[in-house]
Amino acid sequence: MTIGLTLYDVLGIANNATTEDIRKAYKLKALETHPDKLEPTADEKERKAAEGKFRNVCDAFEVLSDPKRRKAYDDRIQMARMNKKAWDEEKERRIKEREVWARQAKERSEARMKERAQLYEDIRKAKEEKALYAVVVEKLYQELCDRNPEWEIRRKQVLQV
């Protein structure tokens, strides 16, 4: 099985390159592929291609300069070279894990949205009950004032204080 272009190929280094070799190769390739090195007359297609190459160089450096990420990358490449079937099974397992995670995230999001909708409904009901309560209290107060005008006088005195 052929792997195709690896991160090592992008930087033009051997698989056993040191961190210093990786850094030097990155600097060299970054200077070579940087989009600002293009002629001012370069069209949009050339500029996009140069940006893609530069991004590949940056990504390769980012992975290979970190020992943990480089080890994980080397392990995946080695696995792919040794056993395509195992690689495909691993890929399928990861796809399924991602699908499960995405489904669970969607369910959590929908649950939060339902909770929020219920909260808004509860708030709306509370406001309606408060408004109804205010109407009932006002009616009761008016009835008291109609039966005994002294209530209105007392209310004005309290409001003045």
Secondary structure, DSSP 8 states (H G I E B T S, - for coil): ----S-HHHHHT--TT--HHHHHHHHHHHHHHH-GGGS-TT--HHHHHHHHHHHHHHHHHHHHHHSHHHHHHHHHHHHHHHH-HHHHHHHHHHHHHHHHHHHHHHHHHHHHHHHHHHHHHHHHHHHHHHHHHHHHHHHHHHHHHHHH-THHHHHHHHHHH-
